[in-house]
Amino acid sequence: MIQTVLGSIEKDQMGFCHSHEHLFLADGQPAKVNSALRIDDYKLTVEELETFKRIGGSTIVDAQPLGSGRIASSLVQASQDTGIHIVASTGFHKLAFYPNDHWIFSFTEGQLTEVFTNELTEGMYIQTDTQPPQQKIENRAGIIKTAIDEERVKDPEKKWFHAAAKVALETGAPIMCHTESKQQAVILADFYTENGVPPEQLIMCHLDRTLDGLEVHKEIAERGIYLEYDTIGRFKYHSDESEAEMIVQMIEWGLEDSILLGLDTTRQRLKSYGGVIGLDHIKESFIPLLKNYGIEEKSIEKMMVHNPATAFSYKK
């Protein structure tokens, strides 16, 4: 099953899926780092979701964990109002998205394990940007978001990652990994598999921000780990044509079963907020481009429907 904010659904109910988005982000520490990381107008986000629904969208995975701007109640209400399945995240983000006195730093590995488990099995905590997890709603998260950056690479304790691994093994929930380099992705892949997490329970994000070193993508995918590509429409990094060429190479290597796609949306990338693209960009612009590059419909169906249904389902 796949755990959405409104309850569990079967794999065949997931439909066309964006595997990494940000639908709501409260005004707080992430917005201090980057003003585009404030997505807090309920009406505008619903407009975006309605557009997504009109072009055949069915499910969105929201990648913002608790304590760093997640607005759990809005995710629930938006799913109810639009009929879009939304999968929410527990876990943790990069360190820069928390003030220095945040509870995420002081909690022990055991406390983190308990919080993440509760969010997946009982309900999501609210108001965790400014206070430790206490008050919760009955709606559950469906994935464990984790993030690695240079600070956490150097951390000898790795308590956050140990907690995520334990929760993944206990619950069967997938782990989504924010990475900032291919080397960090390899470090995380090694860490989680060495701690017993099956590779098919792991999703590595953002590896397509740079398009060199595809042999690392190949090595990670051949281990059975999912690669979630989300630099589509992010033209400060590269063109969509370059992204399409990379995906062609991965498919030629026989790795189309490992690919997930998303837009990693910010305020600047949502049309309803005045951004340059919107949640219809993959369907309306990028998929036609893939077809122009010779990618067949069956491969697109895998990346947008079948692969997400498997990647985000709970493992026994």
Backbone as numpy.savetxt, mean C-alpha at the origin, in Angstrom:
# Nx Ny Nz CAx CAy CAz Cx Cy Cz
-9.66 -15.09 2.35 -10.50 -13.90 2.35 -9.63 -12.66 2.35
-10.23 -11.55 1.97 -9.60 -10.23 1.99 -10.37 -9.38 2.99
-9.68 -8.75 3.92 -10.32 -7.96 4.96 -10.45 -6.51 4.53
-11.67 -6.05 4.30 -11.92 -4.63 3.99 -12.44 -3.94 5.24
-12.59 -2.63 5.16 -13.07 -1.89 6.33 -14.52 -2.20 6.66
-15.25 -2.78 5.71 -16.65 -3.15 5.96 -16.83 -4.64 6.17
-15.73 -5.38 6.26 -15.83 -6.82 6.48 -15.04 -7.59 5.44
-15.02 -8.90 5.59 -14.25 -9.73 4.68 -15.00 -9.98 3.38
-14.25 -10.09 2.29 -14.82 -10.44 0.99 -14.01 -11.60 0.41
-14.62 -12.31 -0.51 -13.92 -13.39 -1.21 -13.05 -12.80 -2.31
-12.08 -13.58 -2.76 -11.15 -13.10 -3.78 -11.87 -12.67 -5.05
-12.92 -13.41 -5.42 -13.61 -13.09 -6.68 -14.48 -11.83 -6.57
-14.58 -11.24 -5.38 -15.33 -9.99 -5.20 -14.44 -8.75 -5.31
-13.14 -8.94 -5.40 -12.22 -7.80 -5.34 -12.27 -6.95 -6.61
-12.32 -7.57 -7.76 -12.42 -6.83 -9.02 -11.20 -5.98 -9.31
-11.39 -4.94 -10.14 -10.31 -4.04 -10.57 -9.78 -3.29 -9.36
-8.48 -3.42 -9.10 -7.92 -2.94 -7.83 -6.68 -2.08 -8.03
-6.65 -0.92 -7.36 -5.44 -0.13 -7.20 -4.77 -0.60 -5.91
-3.54 -1.04 -6.00 -2.90 -1.73 -4.87 -2.17 -0.82 -3.90
-2.14 0.50 -4.18 -1.45 1.40 -3.24 -1.92 2.83 -3.48
-2.79 3.32 -2.60 -3.26 4.69 -2.68 -3.31 5.30 -1.28
-3.55 6.62 -1.25 -3.79 7.35 0.00 -5.04 8.18 -0.22
-6.13 7.77 0.40 -7.42 8.43 0.18 -7.66 9.58 1.16
-7.18 9.42 2.38 -7.31 10.46 3.40 -5.99 10.56 4.15
-5.61 11.79 4.47 -4.43 12.03 5.30 -4.69 13.28 6.13
-4.70 13.11 7.43 -4.99 14.23 8.32 -3.85 15.25 8.29
-4.19 16.49 8.62 -3.19 17.55 8.71 -2.37 17.31 9.97
-1.11 16.93 9.78 -0.26 16.60 10.92 1.19 16.49 10.49
1.92 15.57 11.11 3.35 15.45 10.84 3.68 15.15 9.38
2.98 14.22 8.70 3.31 14.02 7.28 3.17 15.28 6.45
2.13 16.09 6.72 1.94 17.33 5.98 3.02 18.35 6.29
3.63 18.27 7.47 4.75 19.15 7.78 5.97 18.78 6.96
6.11 17.49 6.67 7.20 17.02 5.83 6.95 17.40 4.37
5.70 17.26 3.93 5.32 17.54 2.55 3.85 17.95 2.54
3.57 19.18 2.14 2.20 19.69 2.19 1.24 18.90 1.31
1.75 18.19 0.32 0.89 17.34 -0.52 0.33 16.15 0.25
0.90 15.88 1.43 0.43 14.76 2.24 -0.65 15.21 3.22
-1.57 16.00 2.72 -2.78 16.35 3.46 -3.95 16.16 2.50
-4.75 15.13 2.78 -5.90 14.79 1.94 -7.08 14.63 2.90
-7.72 15.72 3.24 -8.65 15.69 4.37 -10.00 16.31 4.06
-10.36 16.42 2.78 -11.68 16.91 2.40 -12.53 15.71 2.00
-13.48 15.35 2.86 -14.26 14.13 2.62 -14.98 14.17 1.28
-15.60 15.29 0.96 -16.37 15.40 -0.27 -15.49 15.21 -1.49
-14.30 15.79 -1.49 -13.41 15.69 -2.64 -12.89 14.27 -2.83
-12.57 13.59 -1.74 -12.13 12.20 -1.87 -13.25 11.32 -2.40
-14.47 11.54 -1.94 -15.60 10.77 -2.45 -15.80 11.04 -3.94
-15.62 12.26 -4.38 -15.70 12.57 -5.81 -14.69 11.72 -6.58
-13.50 11.62 -6.06 -12.45 10.82 -6.70 -12.84 9.34 -6.75
-13.40 8.85 -5.66 -13.84 7.45 -5.61 -14.99 7.19 -6.58
-15.87 8.14 -6.73 -16.97 7.98 -7.69 -16.44 7.92 -9.12
-15.42 8.70 -9.40 -14.77 8.62 -10.71 -14.15 7.24 -10.92
-13.48 6.76 -9.91 -12.88 5.42 -9.96 -13.95 4.35 -10.21
-15.08 4.51 -9.56 -16.17 3.55 -9.74 -16.74 3.60 -11.16
-16.86 4.79 -11.71 -17.42 4.94 -13.06 -16.56 4.26 -14.13
-15.26 4.21 -13.92 -14.40 3.58 -14.92 -14.19 2.08 -14.65
-14.97 1.54 -13.71 -14.94 0.11 -13.45 -14.12 -0.31 -12.25
-13.68 0.66 -11.45 -12.90 0.34 -10.26 -13.75 -0.30 -9.18
-13.16 -1.21 -8.44 -13.89 -1.95 -7.41 -13.25 -1.86 -6.03
-11.88 -1.91 -5.97 -11.19 -2.00 -4.68 -9.98 -1.08 -4.68
-9.73 -0.45 -3.52 -8.54 0.36 -3.32 -7.88 -0.04 -2.01
-6.57 -0.22 -2.05 -5.80 -0.49 -0.84 -5.22 0.85 -0.37
-5.62 1.28 0.81 -5.13 2.53 1.39 -3.92 2.21 2.26
-2.80 2.86 1.95 -1.52 2.47 2.53 -1.06 3.35 3.68
-1.97 4.08 4.33 -1.57 4.95 5.44 -1.85 4.25 6.76
-0.82 3.94 7.55 -1.04 3.24 8.82 -1.46 4.19 9.95
-1.82 3.60 11.07 -2.23 4.40 12.23 -1.07 5.25 12.74
-1.43 6.33 13.43 -0.43 7.17 14.08 0.23 8.18 13.19
-0.03 8.13 11.87 0.67 9.04 10.96 -0.29 9.62 9.92
-1.50 9.95 10.37 -2.43 10.63 9.48 -3.59 9.79 8.98
-3.64 8.53 9.30 -4.77 7.71 8.87 -6.06 8.23 9.49
-7.13 8.34 8.67 -8.43 8.75 9.19 -9.37 7.56 8.99
-9.37 6.66 9.95 -10.06 5.38 9.80 -11.56 5.56 9.59
-12.18 6.47 10.32 -13.62 6.64 10.22 -14.02 7.13 8.83
-13.20 7.95 8.21 -13.50 8.42 6.86 -13.37 7.30 5.83
-12.41 6.41 6.02 -12.28 5.26 5.13 -13.55 4.41 5.17
-14.06 4.20 6.37 -15.28 3.41 6.54 -16.47 4.10 5.88
-16.65 5.38 6.17 -17.79 6.11 5.62 -17.73 6.20 4.10
-16.54 6.42 3.57 -16.39 6.53 2.12 -16.72 5.20 1.43
-16.34 4.10 2.04 -16.67 2.80 1.48 -18.18 2.58 1.50
-18.81 2.97 2.59 -20.26 2.84 2.68 -20.97 3.71 1.65
-20.46 4.93 1.45 -21.14 5.88 0.57 -20.93 5.60 -0.91
-19.82 4.96 -1.26 -19.49 4.76 -2.68 -19.62 3.31 -3.15
-19.59 2.37 -2.22 -19.61 0.97 -2.61 -18.25 0.44 -3.03
-17.20 1.24 -2.92 -15.85 0.79 -3.23 -15.29 0.03 -2.03
-14.75 -1.15 -2.28 -14.05 -1.89 -1.22 -12.76 -1.14 -0.88
-12.53 -0.92 0.41 -11.30 -0.25 0.85 -10.60 -1.15 1.87
-9.35 -1.43 1.61 -8.51 -2.20 2.53 -7.61 -1.22 3.27
-7.70 -1.18 4.59 -6.94 -0.24 5.41 -5.67 -0.89 5.95
-4.74 -0.04 6.39 -3.44 -0.50 6.88 -3.27 -0.27 8.37
-2.74 -1.28 9.05 -2.15 -1.07 10.37 -0.65 -0.96 10.14
0.16 -1.04 11.21 1.60 -1.01 11.04 2.22 0.35 11.27
3.27 0.67 10.51 4.04 1.89 10.76 4.62 2.42 9.46
4.90 3.73 9.46 5.47 4.38 8.28 6.92 4.80 8.58
7.51 5.55 7.67 8.89 6.02 7.85 8.96 6.97 9.04
10.11 7.03 9.67 10.25 7.74 10.93 9.94 9.23 10.82
10.19 9.82 9.67 9.97 11.26 9.51 8.51 11.65 9.66
7.60 10.68 9.57 6.18 10.97 9.65 5.62 10.94 11.07
6.52 10.91 12.07 6.10 10.95 13.47 6.90 12.02 14.21
6.24 12.81 15.09 7.01 13.74 15.94 7.88 12.95 16.91
8.91 13.59 17.45 9.90 12.88 18.25 9.33 12.25 19.51
8.22 12.79 20.02 7.64 12.25 21.26 6.50 11.27 20.98
6.39 10.77 19.78 5.28 9.88 19.41 5.43 8.52 20.09
4.30 7.89 20.40 4.30 6.60 21.08 4.95 5.49 20.25
5.03 5.64 18.94 5.62 4.60 18.10 7.07 4.34 18.48
7.74 5.34 19.06 9.15 5.18 19.44 9.29 4.50 20.80
8.37 4.77 21.71 8.51 4.25 23.08 7.87 2.88 23.26
6.94 2.49 22.41 6.30 1.19 22.58 7.31 0.07 22.36
7.18 -0.97 23.18 8.04 -2.14 23.04 7.57 -3.00 21.86
8.39 -3.97 21.51 8.00 -4.90 20.45 6.70 -5.62 20.82
6.56 -5.98 22.08 5.34 -6.66 22.51 4.12 -5.77 22.39
4.26 -4.51 22.77 3.14 -3.57 22.65 2.76 -3.34 21.20
3.76 -3.19 20.33 3.49 -3.00 18.91 2.78 -4.22 18.33
3.24 -5.40 18.71 2.61 -6.63 18.24 1.14 -6.68 18.63
0.86 -6.29 19.87 -0.52 -6.30 20.35 -1.38 -5.29 19.59
-0.86 -4.10 19.36 -1.62 -3.06 18.65 -1.94 -3.51 17.24
-0.94 -4.00 16.51 -1.15 -4.41 15.12 -2.13 -5.58 15.04
-2.00 -6.51 15.96 -2.90 -7.67 15.97 -4.33 -7.23 16.24
-4.51 -6.35 17.23 -5.85 -5.87 17.55 -6.50 -5.16 16.37
-5.71 -4.39 15.62 -6.27 -3.67 14.48 -6.76 -4.62 13.38
-6.12 -5.76 13.27 -6.50 -6.74 12.25 -7.62 -7.66 12.70
-7.77 -7.86 13.99 -8.71 -8.86 14.49 -9.89 -8.28 15.26
-9.77 -7.04 15.79 -10.83 -6.47 16.61 -11.37 -5.16 16.05
-10.50 -4.26 15.66 -10.94 -2.97 15.15 -9.81 -1.97 15.18
-9.93 -0.93 14.35 -8.87 0.08 14.24 -8.95 1.12 15.34
-7.79 1.52 15.81 -7.70 2.61 16.79 -7.85 3.96 16.08
-8.37 4.94 16.80 -8.52 6.28 16.26 -7.79 7.27 17.17
-7.53 8.45 16.64 -6.85 9.54 17.35 -5.44 9.16 17.79
-4.78 8.29 17.00 -3.45 7.81 17.38 -2.32 8.71 16.91
-2.64 9.80 16.17 -1.59 10.74 15.80 -1.07 11.47 17.03
-1.96 11.69 18.01 -1.60 12.54 19.16 -1.62 11.80 20.49
-2.08 10.54 20.51 -2.11 9.80 21.77 -1.96 8.31 21.50
-1.53 7.55 22.49 -1.36 6.10 22.30 -2.69 5.43 21.97
-2.64 4.25 21.35 -3.87 3.55 20.97 -4.72 3.20 22.18
-5.94 3.71 22.18 -6.89 3.43 23.26 -8.29 3.22 22.69
-8.83 4.26 22.08 -10.19 4.21 21.55 -10.19 3.57 20.18
-11.16 2.69 19.92 -11.17 2.01 18.64 -12.59 1.93 18.08
-12.66 1.69 16.78 -13.92 1.39 16.11 -13.90 -0.08 15.73
-15.05 -0.62 15.37 -15.12 -2.06 15.15 -14.60 -2.48 13.77
-14.38 -1.54 12.90 -13.92 -1.85 11.54 -12.43 -2.16 11.55
-12.03 -3.17 10.79 -10.68 -3.70 10.87 -9.78 -3.25 9.72
-8.48 -3.20 10.02 -7.47 -3.08 8.98 -7.32 -4.42 8.28
-6.71 -4.40 7.08 -6.57 -5.63 6.31 -5.17 -5.98 5.89
-4.22 -5.04 6.06 -2.82 -5.34 5.76 -1.94 -4.70 6.82
-0.66 -5.14 6.85 0.34 -4.57 7.74 1.28 -3.73 6.89
1.24 -2.40 7.06 2.16 -1.52 6.35 3.44 -1.40 7.16
4.59 -1.56 6.51 5.87 -1.32 7.16 6.70 -0.42 6.25
7.66 0.28 6.82 8.46 1.21 6.04 9.91 1.17 6.50
10.81 1.12 5.53 12.23 1.15 5.84 12.83 2.41 5.24
13.69 3.07 6.01 14.44 4.22 5.55 15.83 4.11 6.17
16.68 5.08 5.91 18.07 4.94 6.37 18.17 4.81 7.88
17.30 5.52 8.62 17.34 5.43 10.07 17.03 4.03 10.56
16.03 3.41 9.94 15.65 2.07 10.39 16.63 1.00 9.91
17.33 1.24 8.80 18.37 0.32 8.36 19.45 0.22 9.44
19.77 1.37 10.04 20.84 1.42 11.04 20.40 0.92 12.42
19.09 0.83 12.64 18.58 0.44 13.95 18.90 -1.03 14.25
19.66 -1.32 15.32 20.04 -2.71 15.60 18.89 -3.55 16.17
17.91 -2.89 16.78 16.84 -3.62 17.47 15.80 -4.16 16.50
15.41 -3.34 15.50 14.42 -3.74 14.49 13.09 -4.18 15.13
12.71 -3.53 16.25 11.53 -3.99 16.97 10.27 -3.87 16.12
10.19 -2.82 15.29 9.00 -2.64 14.46 8.84 -3.79 13.48
9.95 -4.18 12.87 9.91 -5.24 11.86 9.67 -6.61 12.49
10.25 -6.84 13.66 9.98 -8.10 14.37 8.50 -8.20 14.73
7.92 -7.08 15.18 6.49 -7.09 15.52 5.65 -7.39 14.29
5.96 -6.76 13.17 5.19 -7.00 11.94 5.28 -8.46 11.51
6.47 -9.03 11.61 6.65 -10.44 11.22 5.82 -11.36 12.10
5.83 -11.10 13.40 5.05 -11.93 14.32 3.55 -11.84 14.02
3.08 -10.63 13.76 1.66 -10.45 13.49 1.28 -11.11 12.17
2.13 -11.00 11.17 1.86 -11.65 9.88 1.75 -13.16 10.04
2.63 -13.73 10.82 2.60 -15.18 11.02 1.39 -15.61 11.83
1.00 -14.77 12.80 -0.14 -15.11 13.66 -1.47 -14.96 12.93
-1.59 -13.93 12.11 -2.89 -13.62 11.49 -3.01 -14.06 10.04
-1.88 -14.19 9.35 -1.92 -14.48 7.92 -2.05 -13.25 7.05
-2.06 -12.05 7.66 -2.22 -10.81 6.89 -0.97 -10.52 6.07
-1.15 -9.93 4.89 0.02 -9.57 4.07 0.76 -8.37 4.64
2.06 -8.29 4.33 2.89 -7.17 4.73 3.23 -6.35 3.49
2.91 -5.06 3.52 3.28 -4.13 2.45 4.47 -3.31 2.92
5.52 -3.26 2.11 6.78 -2.67 2.53 7.13 -1.43 1.74
7.13 -0.26 2.39 7.66 0.96 1.78 9.17 0.85 1.74
9.75 1.03 0.55 11.20 1.01 0.40 11.64 2.27 -0.33
12.90 2.64 -0.13 13.43 3.83 -0.78 14.64 3.53 -1.65
14.96 2.24 -1.79 16.01 1.81 -2.71 15.86 0.31 -2.92
16.47 -0.17 -3.97 16.44 -1.61 -4.23 17.19 -2.37 -3.15
18.26 -1.75 -2.63 19.03 -2.40 -1.57 18.18 -2.58 -0.32
17.38 -1.56 0.02 16.50 -1.67 1.18 15.45 -2.76 0.97
14.96 -2.90 -0.25 13.98 -3.95 -0.54 14.59 -5.32 -0.30
15.84 -5.51 -0.71 16.51 -6.79 -0.49 16.70 -7.04 1.01
17.09 -5.99 1.75 17.26 -6.12 3.21 15.96 -6.58 3.85
14.84 -5.93 3.48 13.55 -6.30 4.08 13.11 -7.69 3.66
13.30 -8.02 2.39 12.91 -9.34 1.91 13.68 -10.42 2.67
14.97 -10.19 2.85 15.78 -11.16 3.60 15.33 -11.25 5.05
15.08 -10.08 5.67 14.69 -10.06 7.08 13.40 -10.84 7.30
12.39 -10.54 6.52 11.09 -11.17 6.76 11.12 -12.67 6.47
11.76 -13.07 5.38 11.79 -14.51 5.08 12.64 -15.26 6.10
13.72 -14.65 6.56 14.53 -15.28 7.61 13.77 -15.42 8.92
12.76 -14.54 9.11 11.93 -14.63 10.31 10.64 -15.42 10.07
10.61 -16.18 9.00 9.54 -17.14 8.79 8.36 -16.68 7.97
8.34 -15.40 7.52 7.20 -14.93 6.74 7.31 -15.48 5.32
6.29 -16.18 4.81 6.36 -16.72 3.45 6.50 -15.59 2.43
7.28 -15.79 1.39 7.48 -14.72 0.40 6.19 -14.25 -0.25
5.23 -15.15 -0.44 3.97 -14.76 -1.07 3.11 -13.88 -0.17
3.57 -13.64 1.06 2.86 -12.77 1.99 3.48 -11.37 2.03
4.47 -11.13 1.15 5.22 -9.88 1.14 4.96 -9.10 -0.14
4.85 -7.76 -0.01 4.65 -6.86 -1.14 5.66 -5.72 -1.02
6.55 -5.59 -2.00 7.56 -4.54 -2.01 7.08 -3.38 -2.89
7.10 -2.17 -2.32 6.59 -0.99 -3.02 7.72 -0.09 -3.52
7.40 0.72 -4.52 8.19 1.87 -4.97 9.49 1.51 -5.71
9.71 0.25 -6.04 10.95 -0.10 -6.72 11.04 0.52 -8.11
9.91 1.00 -8.63 9.91 1.57 -9.98 10.19 3.07 -10.00
10.59 3.64 -8.88 10.92 5.08 -8.90 12.18 5.33 -9.74
13.08 4.37 -9.73 14.20 4.38 -10.68 14.11 3.10 -11.49
14.48 3.19 -12.76 14.25 2.07 -13.67 15.53 1.34 -14.04
16.60 1.60 -13.29 17.82 0.83 -13.50 17.81 -0.38 -12.57
18.72 -1.30 -12.78 18.85 -2.44 -11.89 17.65 -3.37 -11.87
17.05 -3.60 -13.04 15.89 -4.48 -13.09 16.20 -5.91 -12.66
17.48 -6.27 -12.67 17.84 -7.62 -12.22 17.47 -7.82 -10.76
17.44 -6.72 -9.98 17.03 -6.84 -8.56 15.53 -7.11 -8.49
14.74 -6.42 -9.30 13.31 -6.70 -9.38 13.09 -8.18 -9.70
13.83 -8.65 -10.69 13.70 -10.04 -11.14 14.03 -11.03 -10.01
15.11 -10.73 -9.29 15.52 -11.64 -8.21 14.48 -11.68 -7.10
13.92 -10.51 -6.75 12.91 -10.47 -5.69 11.64 -11.18 -6.13
11.20 -10.92 -7.36 9.98 -11.56 -7.87 10.13 -13.06 -7.98
11.31 -13.52 -8.39 11.53 -14.97 -8.52 11.51 -15.68 -7.18
11.65 -14.93 -6.09 11.52 -15.51 -4.75 10.07 -15.70 -4.34
9.14 -15.17 -5.16 7.72 -15.29 -4.86 7.14 -14.07 -4.18
7.89 -12.98 -4.11 7.47 -11.74 -3.48 6.80 -10.85 -4.53
5.74 -10.16 -4.14 5.04 -9.26 -5.05 5.79 -7.93 -5.18
5.78 -7.37 -6.38 6.33 -6.05 -6.64 5.18 -5.12 -6.96
5.04 -4.07 -6.16 3.93 -3.13 -6.37 4.49 -1.86 -6.99
4.15 -1.63 -8.26 4.66 -0.49 -9.02 3.66 0.66 -8.93
4.12 1.83 -8.47 3.21 2.94 -8.20 3.76 4.29 -8.66
4.72 4.28 -9.60 5.28 5.52 -10.10 4.65 5.90 -11.43
3.49 5.34 -11.70 2.71 5.67 -12.88 2.16 7.09 -12.73
2.35 7.91 -13.74 1.88 9.29 -13.66 2.68 10.17 -12.74
3.85 9.73 -12.29 4.72 10.54 -11.43 5.89 11.02 -12.29
5.64 12.05 -13.04 6.54 12.44 -14.11 7.83 13.10 -13.61
7.91 13.43 -12.33 9.17 13.94 -11.80 10.22 12.83 -11.74
9.75 11.58 -11.75 10.67 10.44 -11.74 10.98 9.97 -13.16
9.94 9.72 -13.97 10.12 9.27 -15.34 8.77 9.28 -16.05
8.78 9.00 -17.32 7.56 9.00 -18.12 6.80 7.68 -17.96
5.52 7.73 -18.31 4.74 6.49 -18.33 5.25 5.53 -19.40
5.82 6.06 -20.47 6.39 5.20 -21.51 7.55 4.38 -20.95
8.38 5.00 -20.13 9.50 4.26 -19.52 8.99 3.19 -18.55
7.93 3.53 -17.82 7.31 2.55 -16.92 6.77 1.37 -17.72
6.11 1.66 -18.83 5.55 0.59 -19.66 6.66 -0.31 -20.20
7.76 0.27 -20.61 8.88 -0.54 -21.11 9.42 -1.46 -20.03
9.49 -0.98 -18.80 9.94 -1.81 -17.69 9.00 -2.99 -17.47
7.69 -2.72 -17.50 6.72 -3.79 -17.29 6.78 -4.80 -18.42
7.00 -4.34 -19.65 7.19 -5.26 -20.77 8.34 -6.22 -20.49
9.45 -5.68 -19.98 10.60 -6.54 -19.67 10.26 -7.57 -18.60
9.56 -7.15 -17.55 9.19 -8.09 -16.49 8.30 -9.20 -17.02
7.38 -8.85 -17.91 6.48 -9.85 -18.48 7.26 -10.79 -19.39
8.21 -10.25 -20.15 9.04 -11.11 -21.01 9.86 -12.09 -20.19
10.20 -11.71 -18.97 10.90 -12.62 -18.07 9.95 -13.63 -17.40
8.67 -13.54 -17.69 7.71 -14.47 -17.14 7.26 -14.15 -15.73
7.30 -12.85 -15.35 7.03 -12.46 -13.97 5.74 -11.67 -13.81
4.82 -11.79 -14.76 3.58 -11.00 -14.69 2.71 -11.37 -13.51
2.89 -12.56 -12.93 2.10 -12.95 -11.76 2.56 -12.23 -10.49
3.66 -11.50 -10.57 4.23 -10.84 -9.39 3.93 -9.35 -9.34
3.25 -8.80 -10.35 3.13 -7.35 -10.48 1.78 -6.84 -10.01
1.82 -5.79 -9.18 0.64 -5.04 -8.74 0.85 -3.59 -9.16
-0.25 -2.86 -9.41 -0.14 -1.48 -9.86 -0.96 -0.53 -8.99
-0.45 0.68 -8.82 -1.17 1.72 -8.08 -0.60 3.08 -8.45
-1.13 4.13 -7.86 -0.71 5.50 -8.16 -0.03 6.19 -6.97
-0.11 5.63 -5.77 0.49 6.25 -4.58 0.08 7.72 -4.49
-1.21 7.96 -4.47 -1.76 9.30 -4.60 -1.41 10.24 -3.46
-1.26 11.52 -3.82 -1.11 12.62 -2.88 -2.13 13.70 -3.26
-2.17 14.77 -2.50 -3.07 15.88 -2.83 -2.78 16.42 -4.23
-1.51 16.41 -4.63 -1.10 16.93 -5.93 -1.43 15.97 -7.08
-1.91 14.77 -6.74 -2.12 13.76 -7.78 -3.57 13.27 -7.81
-4.45 14.04 -7.21 -5.88 13.74 -7.24 -6.61 14.90 -7.92
-7.29 14.62 -9.01 -7.95 15.69 -9.78 -8.97 16.45 -8.97
-9.68 15.76 -8.09 -10.71 16.45 -7.30 -10.12 17.50 -6.37
-8.83 17.33 -6.01 -8.13 18.31 -5.18 -7.34 19.31 -6.02
-7.56 19.30 -7.35 -6.81 20.18 -8.23 -5.51 19.60 -8.71
-5.32 18.28 -8.50 -4.07 17.63 -8.88 -4.00 17.31 -10.37
-2.84 16.81 -10.77 -2.55 16.66 -12.20 -3.14 15.38 -12.81
-3.34 14.36 -12.01 -4.00 13.14 -12.51 -5.10 12.78 -11.53
-5.67 11.61 -11.64 -6.72 11.18 -10.73 -6.77 9.67 -10.69
-7.73 9.15 -9.97 -7.84 7.70 -9.81 -8.29 6.98 -11.08
-8.55 7.73 -12.15 -8.87 7.09 -13.42 -7.65 7.00 -14.35
-6.49 7.44 -13.89 -5.32 7.53 -14.78 -4.86 6.15 -15.27
-4.83 5.18 -14.40 -4.38 3.85 -14.85 -5.32 3.30 -15.90
-6.60 3.34 -15.62 -7.58 2.75 -16.55 -7.67 3.53 -17.85
-7.70 4.85 -17.77 -7.97 5.67 -18.94 -6.73 6.00 -19.76
-5.56 6.05 -19.11 -4.34 6.46 -19.82 -3.27 5.38 -19.87
-3.00 4.76 -18.72 -1.85 3.85 -18.66 -2.14 2.49 -19.30
-3.31 1.95 -19.07 -3.63 0.65 -19.69 -3.66 0.74 -21.21
-4.26 1.78 -21.81 -4.14 1.91 -23.28 -2.68 1.99 -23.73
-1.82 2.65 -22.95 -0.40 2.71 -23.28 0.23 1.32 -23.24
-0.10 0.53 -22.20 0.42 -0.84 -22.12 0.01 -1.65 -23.34
-1.21 -1.48 -23.77 -1.69 -2.21 -24.95 -0.92 -1.78 -26.20
-0.58 -0.49 -26.29 0.22 -0.02 -27.41 1.61 -0.63 -27.42
2.08 -1.01 -26.24 3.38 -1.67 -26.13 3.28 -3.19 -26.29
2.10 -3.66 -26.65 1.94 -5.08 -26.96 1.55 -5.96 -25.79
1.24 -5.36 -24.64 0.84 -6.16 -23.48 -0.61 -6.59 -23.65
-0.85 -7.87 -23.53 -2.16 -8.43 -23.81 -3.13 -8.20 -22.65
-4.42 -8.28 -22.98 -5.47 -8.07 -21.99 -5.35 -9.03 -20.82
-4.96 -10.28 -21.09 -4.87 -11.26 -20.00 -3.79 -10.87 -18.98
-2.71 -10.23 -19.45 -1.67 -9.77 -18.53 -2.16 -8.58 -17.72
-2.89 -7.68 -18.35 -3.46 -6.54 -17.63 -4.46 -7.02 -16.58
-5.26 -8.01 -16.94 -6.23 -8.58 -16.00 -5.52 -9.16 -14.78
-4.37 -9.78 -15.00 -3.62 -10.32 -13.87 -3.15 -9.20 -12.94
-2.56 -8.16 -13.51 -1.99 -7.09 -12.69 -3.03 -6.30 -11.94
-4.24 -6.15 -12.52 -5.26 -5.30 -11.94 -6.33 -6.05 -11.16
-6.47 -7.37 -11.39 -7.56 -8.13 -10.75 -7.02 -9.36 -10.02
-6.43 -10.28 -10.75 -6.09 -11.58 -10.16 -4.92 -11.50 -9.18
-3.86 -10.78 -9.54 -2.73 -10.68 -8.63 -3.10 -9.99 -7.31
-3.81 -8.83 -7.34 -4.20 -8.23 -6.07 -5.09 -9.14 -5.23
-6.00 -9.86 -5.87 -6.89 -10.75 -5.11 -6.10 -11.79 -4.34
-5.00 -12.24 -4.92 -4.16 -13.24 -4.24 -3.22 -12.57 -3.24
-2.62 -11.46 -3.64 -1.64 -10.80 -2.78 -2.24 -10.30 -1.48
-3.47 -9.78 -1.52 -4.07 -9.17 -0.34 -4.99 -10.12 0.42
-5.04 -11.36 0.01 -5.82 -12.34 0.77 -4.98 -12.87 1.93
-5.66 -13.27 2.99 -4.96 -13.80 4.16 -4.44 -15.20 3.86
-3.23 -15.49 4.34 -2.62 -16.80 4.14 -2.78 -17.64 5.39
-3.02 -18.91 5.22 -3.18 -19.79 6.38 -1.81 -20.04 7.02
